[in-house]
Amino acid sequence: MTKLHLDKYDYEKLLDDLKLLSRSVKIVVEEKNYTKRKFNALLTENLMTRLFRDIKEMHEIAPRNGRGYGGYLDEEKE
């Protein structure tokens, strides 16, 4: 089993990313104006990219800094 360990800063960073995404998706769903909906759909894609980059960064930084900051994966076998 893989566990993801996050420090407080990284945890809050991911929560903020998810909060922004949830708000953006809600706008895409409810917006009636095609132009505004299309613009917000692009914004939502950018937010997804940001979340992906944040998770990737957290995974890659920890082995280099040796402190666990940036989050780290712990491989366990059950």
N, C-alpha and C positions, 0 to 999 in steps of 0.2 A: 504494500500500500504506500502511496506517495502522500506526504504531508507537506503543506505549504506553511512556512513560518514567516510572519510579517512583523516588523516593528510597528509602533503606533503611527508614525508618519506615513509609511507605505499603506497600511490598512486604511487610513483616512483618505489617502490619495485615490485608492481604488473605489471606496464608497462614493467619493465626489464624482468620479468618472461615471459610475453607475447611475447616480442621481441625475446627472446631466443627460445621459442617454435616455432614461425613462421619461424625462420631461420632453425631450426632443421627439421621441417616438409618439408620444401622446399628441403632439402638435401635428405630426405627419398624418396621423389617423383622423384627427378632427378638422383639419384645415380644408375649407371648401374651395378656396382660390388655388387654381392649378399652379400658377407661378410661385406663390408663397410655399405651397406644398413641395414643389420640386426643389426650391432653394433649401428648405428645411431638410429634405431627404439627403441632399448633399452634405449638409451640416451633420446629420446623423451618421453618415458614412465616415466623416472626419473624426467624430467622437469615438466611433468604434475603432478606428485606426489608433487613436490616442490611447484607448484602453489596452489594446493589443501591445503597443509600444511600452506602456508602463509595466505590464506584466512581464514582458520579455526583458526589460531593463532590470527589474527586480530579481529575476532569475539569473541573469548574467553577472550582475555586480557582486553578489555575495561571495562567490568563490575567489574573486580577485581581491576583495578587501579583507577577507578573513574574519570579519566581525559579525556577519549575518545581516548587516544593514542592506536594504534592498530586497530583503526576503530571500529565502532559500528553500530548496526542495530536499526533503529527507526521505530516502528510499527505505522502505521496510517491507519485509516479506511476512505474510501471514499464513 
